[in-house]
Amino acid sequence: MMLHIIKIGGNIINDEGKLLSFLEKFAAIEGKKILIHGGGKLATEMAEQLKIRQHWNEGRRVTDAKTLKIVTMVYAGYINKNIVARLQAKYCNAIGICGADGNLIQAHKREHATIDYGYVGDVDHVNVEFLLKLLEQDMTVVFAPITHDKAGQLLNTNADTIAQEIAVALASHFEVGLIYSFEKSGVLLDLENPDSVIPRISPVYYSELRKQEKIAHGMIPKLDNAFAALNSGVKKVMIGNAADLDRLIAGTAGTTLTHE
Amino acid sequence: MMLHIIKIGGNIINDEGKLLSFLEKFAAIEGKKILIHGGGKLATEMAEQLKIRQHWNEGRRVTDAKTLKIVTMVYAGYINKNIVARLQAKYCNAIGICGADGNLIQAHKREHATIDYGYVGDVDHVNVEFLLKLLEQDMTVVFAPITHDKAGQLLNTNADTIAQEIAVALASHFEVGLIYSFEKSGVLLDLENPDSVIPRISPVYYSELRKQEKIAHGMIPKLDNAFAALNSGVKKVMIGNAADLDRLIAGTAGTTLTHE
C-alpha cells in the first residue's frame, strides 16, 4: 500500500471549516500517512498582535529571533497540537513533531552572499530510521516546518521542501505518493479558467508547457521540486485542492505528475 | 537501571542560564529518562503582551479559550522545542510531545460544582504502550503539560500531576525514580533556614511532621502526591534544587521520599 505524504497549505489552516473537512478526509485515508503543515497567516497575525515588525530583505521575509519564536509557538505548538487532537478524535493515532524531535531533520542556517534570511534552515539530512519506527507503529506523523542545526538552534524551514525531502528519504522503503494540497484545483492550462486543470503531466509534457510559458510563475518551483522528487524515487506527485483530498489520491481530481 | 522521570519547575525555565545548566546535567544522566516541564511566567508574559486578561475564579486561574491557545503555543511549541533542540546539541536524542500525541494522556475537562476552571484537564489514562516504544528506542521524552479529551479538545494540565501519572503508569515496567526539581533545596524542617533540608522522609516520619505542622503549606499537595506515587509502585521520589540534579539522583542533595 502506498505511503501518502501530504502537505497542506496555509490558507486551509486559516479556515476552521476547511481544515476540519480536510482532516476528516485525511483521517479516512487507508494505510500509512504523514501530514506536513505550514502556518499561513496565523504567525503573521501573531506578530502583528505582539507588535513585532516583520523585516524584509530584497523582497524576502527575514526570520529574526523574535519571528522564529513566533513561528515555533504557532506552527509547532498551536497548529500542530490542534491538528493532532482533532485527528485523535477521528480515531487517527497521530503524533505531532518537528525536525528537532528525534533529530528527524537536520538543517543548516541558510547562507547567502547578499540576503540575510535570519533563522531559516536548509535541509541537510532526514533521519529515516526513527520515522520508519513511528510508521511501523501505525503512527500518523504530523510535521511542523521547524528544523534544527544539531547545535541547539531551531530553524524555520519551508514546508514544501520538508514534504519533498521526507518523500525522497522514504522512497526506498515505501511506494510514496506526495500530495501538495492547497486552495487551487491543480495545475491550470489557462490561469483565467479554473476548469482548465491538467490531469496528468509527464516530464516531456512539462518541458513543453514550460517552453510555451503556460505554467504560472508561482507554480514553477513547486513543479520543479515535484519532478526532482519523482527523479529521486517518489512514485507519484499529486497537486490540487485540499477539499478534494480523496479524489486527488484516487486520481480523479487535481494534477498528477508521473514519470512518463 | 532506573528510569528517571524529572519535572522541572517554571522558574528554572524562565532563567536561560539555569535552564542550560540543568539540561547539561539532565543530558548526562545515564539510562532512560523523561522530562516534564511547566511553562512558568512565559505564558503569563505572553498573555500580557497580547492583552489577554487572565481571569480568576475563587483564587484559581481560569484557562479560557485564549489562555489555552497561549499555553499550547508557549508550552508545547516554544519551550518544548527549544528544550529538545538543546538536548539534541548535547547528544541526547529527545522527542518533544504532549498528551494528545500518540493519545499518550487522555483527560477530561475538570468539573466542579462552584468553580469554572475552563480548559483544565484531569488525567484519565496514560497510554503506556507508546511511551514504552519510545523508551525502547532510547528516546528521551520531553513532555509539555497539555493533554486532550480524545474528542478534539486540548486541555491545560498540571505538570506535577502529569509527572506523577506517568511515573505510576510506568512503575510496573521499570524501577522508577520520580524527581521534582525546582528552585528550593528540598523539604525544609525550618522554613527560615535553607540549610535545614530533611534528607529522607518515610511515610511514618511524614505523618509526624504533618502533626507537628512542620511542612510548609505549599509543599503538602506535592508530598501527598509523592507518597501516593510511592504507594502505587514508584521506587523513590526526590525533591530538590534543579541545579543539584546529579546530586539529587545520587541521594546526596535534596529530600528523598522512600517506602520506609
Interface residues (C-beta under 8 A of the other chain):
Chain A: Q49 L50 K69 T72 M73 V74 Y75 A76 G77 Y78 N80 K81 N82 V84 A85 R86 Q88 A89 N93 A94 I95 G96 I97 C98 A100 D101 G102 N103 F130 K133 Q137 M139 I146 H148 K150 A151 G152 Q153 L154
Chain B: Q49 L50 K69 T72 M73 V74 Y75 A76 G77 Y78 N80 K81 N82 V84 A85 R86 Q88 A89 N93 A94 I95 G96 I97 C98 A100 D101 G102 N103 F130 K133 Q137 M139 I146 H148 K150 A151 G152 Q153 L154
